[in-house]
Each structure stands twice: as C-alpha cells, then as structure tokens.
C-alpha cells in the first residue's frame, strides 16, 4: 500500500469544516470525478465516479473517531482505498485539515488505467491537493456568507 498525506489550512471554525465533511451529497462540489453522492444507512455512502471517461459506482463506509475530529473512510468494493480526514483547530476561526489516503498503485492502474509509478503518484497528489483547495473555498465561502464579511486566511494570499 502507498500512503499519501496532505494538509490545508482553512479560515473557518473546526465545526464548519466538520459539518461540511459530513455533507456527502455535496462531495461533487469539491471532489474531482465524483458525479453523484448520497448517504444511505448510518455510516454508508454511495458515490458515482467518473475517471478517464469511464463510470463506476463506489460504496464507502464512513466512521467518526477522535471526538468529532477524525473521519475515517474505506471503500467496500472495487479498488480498496482507505483514509482519514483529521481536523485540528488552530484558533477559534482557523482549522487545519489533514488527509491520509492509502491505496494500492497496481490495483488503481488495473481498475482505472492511466499512468504508473511516479507519474501516477504525482497525478494522485495533484488531484488530492486540488480537492482540498476546492473544499477550503467551499467552507470559507459559506462561513463568510454566514458571518456577513469576507473570509481571510493568513496562510493563503
């Protein structure tokens, strides 16, 4: 298994980021390739995913850990992926989101095609960074709209 870890600072309280992570139906707004998403049951989500011109259905199990600070997930079918989001409050108005993703590079290549080796790892890193940036934009926009003033983040010009 290969492990990828990334993080991003968000100009929003930890609760705002936590709530957004749990809005499964909104994953298509910030996760590239996810075309549809909905929760079913207590800890399950169904994702419609499009990668490289092909479409897949992916079922995931989501569990909360760490007293409202860690959301772990794993796929239940197809390619086995797993990971976790961890939220760290920096201060009352800023949060660090850390993501950890574990995947089997060969299994990903067999299922979805695309590059191998360093090129594959680079493509996955770019996709995760882009998704984190979209997540930050979504959360900060919502927080600033609720507060009535623009969001500011000292870590992001």
N, C-alpha and C positions, 0 to 999 in steps of 0.2 A: 504494500500500500504506500502511496505517496501522500504526504501531508502538505497542505498549503495553509499559511496563516497570514492574514491581513488585518488591518485596523484602520479606522477613520474616526475623527473627532467630529461631533455634531453639536451645533448650537441649539440644544434643546434639553429639557429635563429628562432624566432617565425614564420616567414613567411614559412620556410621549413616545420615545423610541421603542419601549417595551410594548406599548399598545399597538404601534404600527407593525411590529414583527408578527403580531397575532392576527392581523387583518389579512388572512390568507387570500381572500377574494381580490385583494389589491396587489398581489405579487406581480401580475403582468405589468404594473406600472413601473416597477423598478428591477425586475429580474429578466434579463435578455433571454429570449427564447421561450419564456413561459407565456402561452397564449390564453390560457384559462386556468382558474384555480378556485377550488371551493373546499370547505371543511366538511367532513362527514364523521359522525361519531364524536367521541370525546377528544381523541388525540390523533385523528387521521386527516389527511388532506389528499385531494386528487388534483394532479397538475396535468394540463395538456401542454406538451412541449414540442417546439419545432426547432430542429437542429439540422443544418445543411440541407434544407429542402425536404426533409422527412419529418413526420409527426409521430409522437409517442405519447402514451398515457403512463403516468408515473404516480404510484401511490406512495405516500410518505407517512411515517409515524413521527409525531412531534411531542416531546415531553419537556416540561418545565422543571428546572433544577435550580439550586442555589438561591432560594428565597426570592424569586422574581428577578433574577439577574442572568440566568443562563437558560437558553432554549436549545435543546438538542434535537436533532432530526436524523432520520435514516430512511433510505428508500427501501421498499418492501418487495420490489420486483425489478425486473430488467437489470441494469447495471447497479451494483451495490455501491452506494455512496453514503457517507455519513459525515456529520459535522455538528458544530455548535456555534451559536451566537452568544457572546458574553457582553454584558453592558456594565461599564464602570463609570459611576458618577465622578466627574472631575470637579464640579461645583454645582450649585443648585440649577444652573442654566446650561450646563455643558456635560456631554456624555461621550465616552469613548466606546465605540462598537468594535469588538474583535470577532473575527470569524475564523474558524478552523474547519477545513474540508479534507476528508480522507477519501482517496479514490485509487482504483487500480488502472493505471495508464493503458495496459493492454486491453482490458475489458471495455474501457471507453472507446478505444480505437475500433475494436470489433463491432461494437454497437452503433457508433455514430460516424465512424470513418474519420477523415481529417488527418492532421499531421501526427507525427510520433516524436518521441524523445523531447529534446529541449524546445522544439517548435510547439509541441503540444502543451508542455508546461507553461510556456510563455503565453500561449493563447488562453489558457485557463486562468492564469494570473491576471491578464488584461480584462477578461470578462468579469472576474470577481471584483476587481478594482472599479470597473465601470458600474457594476451593480451597486456597490457600496456608495459610490458618488450619487447615483440616482436615488438611493434610499435616503441619503443625507438631504438632498434637495427636497424630496417629498416631505420629510419630517420638518425641516426648517421652514418650509413654506407654510405648512399647517400651523406650526407654533406661532409664526409671525402674524398670520391671519387671525389667530385666536387672541393674540396679545394686542393687535392693532398697531404694531410697529415692526420695522424690518428686523430680521434675524441677523445677528453678527457673530462671526466666529473668528477669534484671534488666530486660529491655526490655519485658516483658509482665506486668502485675499479675495 
